[in-house]
Amino acid sequence: MAGKVAVLMGGCSSEREISLLSGQAVLHGLKGIGVNAYPVDTRDFPIVQLKQEGFIKAFITLHGQGGEDGTIQAVLEHLKIPYTGSRVLASALSIDKIQSKYLWKGYGLSTSPFISLHQSQINGGLSQKIKRKLSQLGLPVFVKPNCSGSSLGVSRVNYISDLEPALINAFRYDKKILIEAFLSGDEYTVGVIGTTVLPSLRIQCSREFYNYHAKYISRDTKYFCPSGLSIQQEEDLKSLSLAAWNALGCAGCGRIDVMADSAGRFYLLEVNTSPGMSNHSLLPMAASKAGISFSELVGRILDLAN
C-alpha cells in the first residue's frame, strides 16, 4: 500500500499507556506486511491535519474517552478519512456501559442486574431509594466508572463498609457509575473481526476479579482458548455476543465481555470497540488460536476501514 496510514495512539485518556502499547504493536504488525504506517499520538498531533499530511487511512488504537467514544471517529468522518472500528454512534453507545445495558435489555438480551448513579445523587449520602436498590442486588457487588476501560476505577465490594471508598474511587474516573450484581461463574470474552466470530476465551485470575493488575502486570492470570465449553454452550455464548454487537450497531473489530453465573448462564458485561492490541491483549490471543497471525489480524482490520 503506497498511501500513508496513521496509527492513532496515546491520547489523553486514563488508558494512554495501554494505548501506546497497542499502537506500537499494530505499527510493527502493519509494517511487517508492507503498509506505509506511521505513529500518530493524538495528544501531540492535531488530527485535523492528517489529510494535509497525506494520510489516507487511520488505524485507531486509542482506548477510553476521546478515542473510543465517537469523538475521533466524528472528526475522521468530517475529514473523509476511512478509519478502523465502529462508527460514531456505535462507539458512543458501546463506551457507555449503562446505555449499552439498557439497550440490551430492550432487545431481551441477558445482562447482569445493575443500578446507575450520578455523582450529584449522593451529595449528603445515599438516599433510601438507592439503599433499597442496593439491598436487592445483594453483596458482593462491583462498582464501575461508566465510561472507563482497563478496569480502572473498578472495585469489588464485599461489605457495605467498603462501598463509600469504592464510590470515591470510581467517581475519580467518571461522574456516572454503575453498581453491578456479582456473578460467581467464569468470565469470557468473544472477539469479532468483520463477520467472523472468534473462539471464546476464558479468563482465570488469582485475584478477586480481573482488574488492572491481573490484566497487565500479573503473571498468574491464565487464559483458556478453547475455553472448555461444550459445543452448545460455545454456540450460545457466540450467539449472545454477536446479538449484543449487532444491537449496538458495531462494525469492524471488537470484543464482547461476558460473565456466567453459578448455573452457567451467560450475562453481557460490555463491548470494546477498540480492543487492546498489545502482547497482553485478548483479541490477538483468540485470533492466534483461530490460526490468524498478528500481521494477518491487523491487515484484516485495516481492510475493514471505511
N, C-alpha and C positions, 0 to 999 in steps of 0.2 A: 504494500500500500504506500503510494507516494505521498499522499496528503498527511499533514500533521495531526496527531491525536493527542489531546490534552488529558492526562490522568489527574483528575481533580482530587486533591487530598488535603489533609491537615485541617484547615479551617479554624474556627474559634469556639467550637463546642467543647463540652467536658470530655468528649471522646476523641479529642485531637490526636493524642499519642497513638491510639489504636488505628485511627485513620491513616496516619503516616506509615505505619507498618503495612497496612493493607495496600496503600498506594505504591510503596516501593516493591512489594511482591508482584502486583499487577504490572507495573512498569517493566520489571525484569521479564515477566512472562510474555508480554507483548513484544518486547524487543527480540525475544527468543524466536518468535515466528515472523520476524521481519517487519513489524509495524513501526512506523516512524513516530514513536511515542515520546512525550516529554512530561516531566513532573510539573504540576502547577499547584502551588499551595495557595488556596483561596484567601488565606489570611493576609498574604503579602502581594497578591496579584489581582487587580480588578478584572473580574471575568467578562465585563462588558468589552474588554479589549481583545478577547480571544479571536474574533473574526479578523480584525485588522492585523493580528499576529500570524494569520494564515492557518489557524486550526479549523479542521473540517468536521471533527467529531470530538465528543467528550466522554471519557470513561469515568463515571462517578464512583469514587471510593471514600466519599465523605460519610461520616456517621453522626447521627444526632441532629439537633436543631441547627438550622441554617444550611444544612446539606442534604438531609434526608426527609425534609418536611414539605417539599414542594417549592421552596424559595428559589434555590439554584435552578431547579427544573423550569420554573416560570421564566427566569432570565434567559436560559438557553433557548427556550421556545421563541421568545421575543427576538433573539439573535438568529433564529432559524439554523441552529447548530444541533444536529442529531445527538442524542445522548443515551446512555445505558440506563436500564431500570424503568420503574413505573413513571407514569405521567404525573402532572401536578396534583390532581385531586386524590388519586390513589396514594401518592406519597404522603399528603397531608393527613388523610384518614388513617393510614397504617401506623404512623408515628404516634398517633393519639390513641392510647390503649383504651380509654373509656369509650370514645366514639366507635372504635372497632368492635368492642364488646356489644354495645347497643345495636349496631348494625347486624352483627352475627345473630343476636337474639331475635331480631326481626326476621331473619332468614330461617329461624328454627334450628340454628347450629349450636351445639353444646359448648358453653364456656363457663368457667368456674364462677360461682357466686361472688359478688363484689359490691362494695359501696364506693361512691366517689365523694371527694371532699375538696372544697376550695379553701385556701388559706384564710379567707375572710370569715368562713363559717366557724372557726374555732377560736376567734377572739373572745377571751373570757372563759375559755374551756369548752368541752364537748357538750352539746345540747342533749337533752333526754331522748330526743328522736334519734340522734346519731348513736347514742349509747344502746338504745333498743335494737337498732340495726346491727350493731356490733355483736350484741349478745346472740342474735340469730345466726351470725356467721360462726360463732364459737371461736375457740383458740386451739391451736395456733392460727395466726393469720400472717399474710405478707403485706407489707406497706411499700408501695412503689410510686416513684415520681411518674406522672402521666406520660411525659414525652422524652424520657431519658432512656438510654440503652446501656449495654455492657454491665448491667446490674448495678450501676452507680446509684447510690441513694436508697437501695433496696434493703429492707430489714425483715427478718422473721421475728415475730412477736409471740413468745410462748406464755408470757404472763402479762396481765393488764398493766402492771407497773412499768413494763418495757415499752408501752405504747407511746407515751409522750416523747421520749428520746428518738423513737423511730419516726414519729411525725416531724420532729425538728430536722432530723437528717434528710428526710425526703423533700421537705419544703426548701431545702438549700438548692435543690435542682429544678424545682417546678412549683408554681403556685397551685397547681391541681395535682392531686394524688388519688390513687385508688387503694383500697384495702380489700385484699382478695382472700377468699377462703383457702385453707390449707388442704392439699390433696396428697395422700400418702403413697401414691403409686410412683411409677418410674416417669422420668422426663425424656421426651423425644423431640427430635427436630427433623423436618422434612424439607429438602431443597427442591426448588423448581428452576428449570432453565428453559425458557420458551414454553413449549407444551410438554416437555419431559419432566416427569416427577421422579426424583432420585430415591434410592432406597432410604428408608428411615434409619436414623442413627439414635441409639440410646445412650444417655449420659449417666454416668455413675460417679458421684464425687464423695469424698470422705468428710466433707463439711456439712453444716446444717442445710445448706442449699447451694445451688450452682451460682455462686457470687463472683465478684470481680477477681478475687484471688484464685478461686477454683478455675476460672476461665483462662487467665493469662499468666499466672505465676506458679501455681501448684503443679507438682509432678505426679500427684496421687490421683488426679481425675482420670477416669477411664471412659473410653468411647467404644461402643459396640456397633458394628455395621457389617453384616446383618445384625439387626437389633434383638433377635431372638424371639420375635413374634411369630405366631402361626401365619399361614398364608392368608387366612380370612382376616385376622387381626391387622396384618400389614395392609391389606386392601382397604379395610375400614379406616385405618389411620390416613392412608393416602387420599381416600375419598373425602374425608373430613377436611384435610389440609387444603386440597385443591378447591373445595367449595368455599373455604374461608378466603383463599387467594382470589378467586373469581368474584366473590361478593364485594370485595374492596376495589375491584377493577384493576388489580395489579398486572404488571407485564414485565417482560424481560427476564430478570433473575432475582430470586429472593429465597427466603427461608421462613417456614412456619413453625413456631414452637408450641408444643402440646404437652399436657400433663395427664397422667392416668390416676384414677382413684384406686382404692384398695380392691375394688372388684374388677379392675382392668378397663373401665370405661374411660374414653378419651374426652378431654376438655381443652378447648383452644385457649392459649395464653396471649400470643401476639404474632404479628408478621413483621419481618425485617426486609425492607425493600432495597437496602444497601448493606448486604451482609458482610461480615468480616472476611477478608481475603488473605490474612496472614498465615504463618505456619501453625498457629494455634486454632485456626478457624474451622468451623464445622462444614460449611458448604464445600470447600475444596476436598475435605476429608471424605465426604459422602460421594463426591464426583469421582475421586480416585478409586473408591470401592466399586463404582459402576464402570470402571475402565476408561475414565476420562482424565487425561493428564492435565496438569495445571495450565500449561500453554494452550492446550485444546480448549479448556474451560474458558479462559479469558478471551480466546479467539471467538468462541461461540457467543459469549456475552456481547462482545463488540459488534458482531454481525447483527445482533438483535437491536442495536441502537437505531432509533428513528426520531 
